Amino acid sequence: MGYHRAGFDVVGVDINPQPRYPFEHHVGDALAFLAEHGHEFDAIHASPPCQAYTAAAAFNPDVKHPDLLAPTRDALESLGKPYIIENVTGAPMGNYVTLCGTEFGLRARDLDGRELQLQRHRQFESNVWLWGAGGCQHDPELQTASVFGYGGGMTPEYRDSPTRSKGYVPHVSVCAALIGADWMNKRELSECIPPAYTEFLGGQLLAQLAVTA
């Protein structure tokens, strides 16, 4: 959605069906699609599975997750197109910028009316020059919320606790408002990039393409 708002015509590819995806969507192996159709696009964004690099992976060492970051980078570099690769903090990225929800003023009211700010750090690697949005701007007066997991949100008892801060996950409706994506379910919200991030990067990418043209 962010790239669409920046001015791109967006085509999505995922190995699983995404019935709520708001643009043209193809179900299939993303790397295979890239090999066959990558030359048809002006720029490419890739989000390889991140589970291998998350903090949760360290607590479950016996669970093996696919590590497709390097193969994705190799495939993109072979095409010679402008690209952006997204992943979580801690992923082995090259030259990258980190974005946070607080840089874009991503806030929402919790079910009890208290205002929350979104802490969602994501890394963006690219073969073109990208700049950040100024760094984290966490407001110490506001409570911080995260969006992860597949449930409907923490219980009211946890929400109303004095310790509600780091790691707090609000109700799915509040998560959607924080992310800025009310068409997604909780699982999709947990894995998505806030559109504000990709709109910001998409504007930079379009400027680079205009200079090249």
JOMO-V210695 format. One record per helix or strand of 3 or more residues. SS is the DSSP state (H for helix, E for strand). FROM is the first residue (numbers start at 0). TO is the last residue. If there is no record, write none. Layout:
SS;FROM;TO, SS;FROM;TO
//
This chain:
H;1;5, E;10;13, E;23;26, H;29;39, E;42;45, H;50;52, H;54;58, H;68;78, E;81;87, E;95;98, H;100;103, E;106;108, E;114;117, E;121;125, E;142;145, H;155;158, H;171;178, H;185;190, H;194;211
//
